[in-house]
Amino acid sequence: MGNFGGYAAISKAVSRFCGKPIVFLLAVGVIAIWIVTGPLFGFSDTWQLVINTGTTIITFLMVFLIQNTQNRDTTAIQIKLDELIRATAGAHNALLDLEEMDERMLDQFRMKYQMLATAARGNLKLGQVDTDSPEA
């Protein structure tokens, strides 16, 4: 596979640019111009095809841009969470790569933490605290 560093840089720049309010206003302006030109072109099929084609192309490209941005952001968040788990005394390091586990393993961890939450709510009803670090 080739180096996609250029794609990442372009994707990041385009994503930042497209998220600005001025780009939204530009899009609204394009639509307004299209609507105003409707009578000029007799609301023809070609007139409709122009906006349909343009929006389809932009939507198609934006799907990949949004996915790239979401993947990058998710990776960054996971790394930050992994560092917090690693640096917290009593935290389970086995949870560091949880997002890579299969559904069965995720369900096992979810059930374990649901049981801890249920027990903690029971403790609260008894007037006890719901905080602990059993390994500490």
N, C-alpha and C positions, 0 to 999 in steps of 0.2 A: 504494500500500500504506500501511496505517496505521502508527502508531508502536507498536512492540512493546517499548518500554522497560519498560512495566509488566509484561509477560510475563517479561522477562529478570530483573527484580528478584524477582518471585514465584517463578520457577523456581529462582533461586539460593537463596532462603530455604527453599523446600520441600526442595530437594536437601540442603542442610546439615542440616535438621531430620531428614529421613528417614535420613540416614547415622549418626544417633546410636544408641548401644546401647539406649537406653530405647525407641526406636521398634521395634526388633527384639523386645525383650521384650514390648512391647504386642501385636505381631502374634502372638507365641507364645501370649500370654494369650488373645487372641480365639479362636485355634484350640482352645486347651484348653477354653474355655467352650463352644465349639461341640460339641466331642467329649462333654463332660460332659452337655450338654443332649440328646444323641442319644436316650437311653432315655426321657427326658421327652416327646419328640415321636415316639417309636416309630420312630426312624430313617426317618422318612417322606421322600417325594420332596421335599416343601417344605423340610424340614430340610436336605437335601442341596443343594437349589436355592439356599438362602440363601448358603452358603459358596461355591458355584460362581459365582454372580452377583457376589458381593462381590470374590472374588479375580480374576475376569475384569476387572471395572471397574478395580480397582487396578493390575493388570498392564498394561492398556491405557494408563492415564495415566502409569505409570512408564516405559513405553517412550519416550514423548515427553520426559519429564523427564530420563531418562538420556542420550538423544540430545543434548538441549540442553546438558547439563553436559559431555558428551564433546566437542561442537563447540567450546564455550567454552574448555575446557582445551587442546584441540588447537591452537586459534588462538593462545592465549597461549604455548604451547611453541614453535610455529613462529616467532612474533615474537622470542622469546628466542634461538632458534637463528639466525635471520636476523641479529640484532644481533651474535652471536658470530662469524658468518662475516664480516660487514661490518667488524668491529673487528680481525680476525686478519690480520696481514701475510702475504701470499702465498696467502690463501684466494681461491677463485673466486667472485666476486660473481654470476656466472651461475647459481649454485646457490641464490640467495636465494628464488626462487619455484618451486622444484623440484616442490612438491606440486601446482602448477597445470599441469604439463606432461602431455602425452599419454603413453601407454604406450610408444610407439616411442622417444621422447626419454629416458624413464626407463630403458629397456633399454640405450640407448647409454651413459648415465652409469654404470649398474650394471656393464656390461662393462668400461668404462675402470677403474673402481675394483677390480673383480675382478682385472684384469691387474696393477694396482699391488700388490695383496695377494699375488698369486702370486709376483711378482718379489721382494717383501719377504721372503717365506718362503724363497725361494731364497737371498737374501743371508744370512739367519740361518743356513742350513745351511752356508754358506761361512765362517761366523764374522764376518760383517759386521753392521753395524747395520741396523735396519729403519725408521729414522726419517729423514725428509728434508722439505725444503720446496723443491722445484725452482725455484720462482720467486724465492726469497729471495736 
